[in-house]
Amino acid sequence: MKTNQISVQLYSTRKFLPYDQVLNFFSESGIKNIELFDIDNIDENEMSNLLAKNNLSALSAHVSFSGIKNFNSLFKKLKTLGIRHAIVPAPDLPPGGIWEDNFNKDEKEWIKFGNELSSFVDIFEDNGFTLGYHNHSFEFSKLPSGKLPIEYMMEQNEKLKFEIDIGWTIAGKADPLDWITKYSDKIIACHLKDFFSKDKNLLVHSEQCSIGEGFIDWKNILSKISNETKCEVFAIEHDDPKDYKDYTLKSIDYLNSIDLE
């Protein structure tokens, strides 16, 4: 896998500001594309200038579910930044709730959320964008019906796209190869997240490691994504790295060593 095929989710560097220095490091490392997050609160003109200064693109971005409802303002940001894929990373947090409460839903609530998210798909496509959803581990927890939340979400609209987070899929005790097959026509982006050991609690951020240092079979997974989907963004992500530069360089070196079949 070539370095110019690898993207970085900027969330990994949120504790290492300013972004000008971060983006300069990525550019000097051979990275050509980053994925933005929290785009609701980004100054699009400032970020656009930083990207241009460092010869970087941003094909995709995470935007909150509440943020897509203000789509006219959002479209202006997306166009300014050259973003094609708007990706909702989770349901909105209930007032006073904690992170896990985002996903504490029953079947009817997941169907409702999927319907509401899917209702914006045509609006986005009519304006030249795709709208997708990014999973965590919770969407792979079986509901009383026997179905999974991710299924209820994705089946509401055949045009709703998917950014599969490989690490969180595995943390949810699911086989990513199965879900790549199931949603091969939906996957437009993926997150690469690795863990030291499958025997640890994978929801603990300190268990994350550079890509290739863990137990995940990246060659088979990335070959399958490359051959069976229209994935445009392969974004490495660590939720809380101690040293983002070390994490990035080690991940790039490993991915460079993989020959995708």
N, C-alpha and C positions, 0 to 999 in steps of 0.2 A: 504494500500500500504506500503510495507516494505522499510526501508531506503536504503537497498542495491539495490532496483529497481530504485532509483532516481539518476539522473545525474545532473550536473551543467554545464551550458555553461560558459566557463571561461571568456567570454566577460564581464560578470557581475562584474568581479573583476579587470578589467584592470587599475583602478585608485588606487588599493590597493597593489601595489608591495612591496616587492619582491614575486614572485610566490612560492618560497619555503615555506614561511610562510602561504600563502593562501592554498596551497595544503596540508600542514600539518593540517590546521584547518579542511579542508574537510574530510581528512582521520580520524581524531579524532571524527568527527561528525557522522561517519558511512557511508559516501559516498564512493562508490567503483569505480565510473566511472565519468569522466569529458568529456566535448566536447570542443575541441580546436577551435580556430579561427585564422584568418590571418596566416594560416600555411605556406603561401609563404615566410614569414619573420621569421619563427621559426628556431632556431638552434635545429635540431632534436635530436642530441646526448645529449645536455644539458637538453632538456625537457624529453627525455627518462629516463635519470638518476633521474630527479626530480620525475617522476611518479613512478619509481621503488622504490625510497627511501621512498615514502609515500604510497606504496601498492595500487596504483591507475592504472586504465586502461583508454584508450581513444579509444572508438570504432568508433568515428566519428569526423569529423573536417570540418570546413568551409574553402573553398579555393576559391579564386577569379576566375572569368571566364577566365581571361587572364592566371592565374596560371595553369589551367588544360591543356592549350596548350603546356606547357613545361612538358609533362607528364612523361618523363623518369626521370627527376630530382624529380618530385613530388612523383612518385612511390617509390623512394628510401626513401624519408621522411616517407611516409605512412607505409612502411614495418618496418622501424626502430622504429616507434612509436606504431606499432600494430593496426593501424587504418584500419577498414573495409569499412567505408562509407565516401566518399568524397562528400561534399554538397556545391553547389554554392549558396550563399545567396542573390545574386542580379546580374543583368546585370552590366557590367563595366560602370563606370562613364565617360560621355563624357568629353573631355578636357575643363577645365574651368567651368565645370558644378557644380551644387549643388546636394545634395542627391536625391531630388525628380526627377532630370533629368534622373536618372537611369531608371525610369519607364515611362518616357514621350515618349511613342511609339504608333504608329498606328498598325492596324491589320497586315500589311505586315511586319512591323519591329518586332512584337512579334513572328510571324511565322518564320522569319529569325533567330531570336535569339534562338527559340526553336529547329529549325533544326540544328543550329551550335552546341548547347549544346548536342543535342542527337547524333550528329555524333561521339562523344567521348565515348558513352556508351559501345560499343563492345570492344574498346581498354581497358577500365577500367576493364570490366568483364573478358577479356582474361588474365588479370594480377591479378585476384583475388579480385577485388574491385567492389563496386557498386558506381554509380554516381547518385546524386540526386539534387533536387532544393528545396530551402527554401523560403517560401513566406513572403511578408510583406502585408500591407493592400492594396497597389496599384494594385495588381494582381486581385483584386475583384471589380475593377471599370469597369462598363459596357462600352464596345466600341460601335461605331455606328452600327456595325453588330448585336448587341444584345448579343454577346458572351463576355466572360471575358478573360483577358490575361492568367490567369492560365490554362484555357482550351486550348488555342492555344499552350501553352508550353507543356502541358502534352500529347496532342494528337499526337505529332510529333514522339514519339517512345514509344511503350508499355513497354519497359524495363527501361525507365527513372524513377527513384524512386523519392519519395516525403518526405520531412520533413515538416509536417504541423505545423505552428506556430499558436496555438489556439488563443492567444491574438490578433495577427495581423489579423487573419481571422475575428474575431468579430469586430475589429476596421474598417475593410473593409465592415462592415454591412452584412456579410455573416454568415450563420448558420454552425458552424463547423461539426455538426452531418451529414448534407447533404454531405459535402465534404469528410468526413471520409468514408461514404458509397460509394461515387462515385469513390474514389481512394483507396479503401481498399486493392487492390492488389499492390499498389505502396508505401504505407506508411511504411517506415523503421525507422523513428524517428519522434519525436514531441517536440515542445517547449511549455512549460507551462508558460504563462505570464498572470498576473491578473491586474485588474484595480479597483480603489475605487468605481467609479460610472459610469454607462452607459450613464449618462446625460452630462458628461464632454467630452472634446476633447481628445480622446484616443491616439492621435499621440503625445501628450505632455508627455515626460518621467516621469515627476513628478506625473502624474496620475496613474502610476504603483504602485502596492503594493505587499506584500507577498502573496503567493498562499493561497487562502482561506479567505483573508481579503476583497476580492472584491465581485463582483456580479456573477461571472461565475459558472455554475453548473458543478463542476469538477467530481462529482461522476458519472453522466451519460456519460460525455464525455470520461473519462478515462476507464470506463467499456466498452464502445463501441470500443475504440481503442484496448483495451486488447483482446476483444473477436473476433473482425472482421478483424484485421490486423496482420502483422508480425512485428510490431513496436519493436525495440530493445533498443531504447534510449528515455527515458522520461526526458528531460532536463529542469530544471527550469531556468528562465532567467529574469533579470531586467536590463533594459538598463542603468540605472544610480542610483543605490541604495546609500543612504546616509551611510548605515552601512551594508556591505555585510554579516557579521556574523549574525546580527539580522534577516536580510531577509532570509538567508538560514535556520536558526534554526526554525523560525516561519513557513516557507514553509514545512519543513520536518515534524514538529509536526502536521500540518494540514493534510498532505498527509498520514501520519501514521494512522490518524483517519478514513480514507476512506476504507471501505470494498468493493473491486471491485466485481461486480456481474458477 
